[in-house]
Amino acid sequence: MTHEQYFEDYAIGFHRRTMGRTITEANVVLHAGQTGDFYPHHMEAEWCKTQDFGQRIAHGTLIFGVAIGMTAGAINPHAMSYGYDRLRFIRPVFINDTITVEATITEKRNHPRRADHGIVIETIEVFNQHHETVLVCEHLYLVKRRQASMLAEH
């Protein structure tokens, strides 16, 4: 499914929220295998019992990847991901925690070198089942301006 939206169409304050997803032990084990991150914080249940959190924690990069995937929906042919800023792991996510994601358009600005595009910033907040923030970041989109598209058609 596609949803065409130009830079001018994005509204500051537009907000969306995903359904939940439970992070399983299989997710953690698969992520460890894909990344090579077998640190005991993620893999060794007995050792984790001796640490502050008392149990294994999911990789922050796993939670980031899953959360961004949860926000993916319709394809906008006029926009592409431009990167992420200010990524922070606020609280640990444990095996069997359920996360939800809230995404809010918080800023629009001109691109410094491309007059035919702008940058839209969407603040991403990830919550656990207790509605505690576990991760935040800014997702930057490079978005074509409507005027640039009209000029290209003529």
C-alpha angles and dihedrals in degrees: 000000000000130000114190114214129163127205091264092055096062113099123206108239096030104145135192134178130202131220116257129272125196116224108225135197087250089059091053095046093046092048091050090052093047095048103030090235102140096154112156091244086073104029114030112072096181094049090047090057087067093052133082096265094045095216143052117288128212117247112266089226090055092053091046093051095045093046094051090047089052090058093051113107134131117018116244108205090199097057140055135181110269097186143275132280135190096016111182133176101215102175134003121263114219130207108280094022114134118224131200128188132220119196122191129180102234106164145016124193143165118268108246095228108016114068091182092062138048135199120245118195120208117190111220119205121183120199135190124225090277089057090248115147111249102168138011133183143147119250113206121207126195104217130187117237117237092234091056090053092049092050091051091054093056 
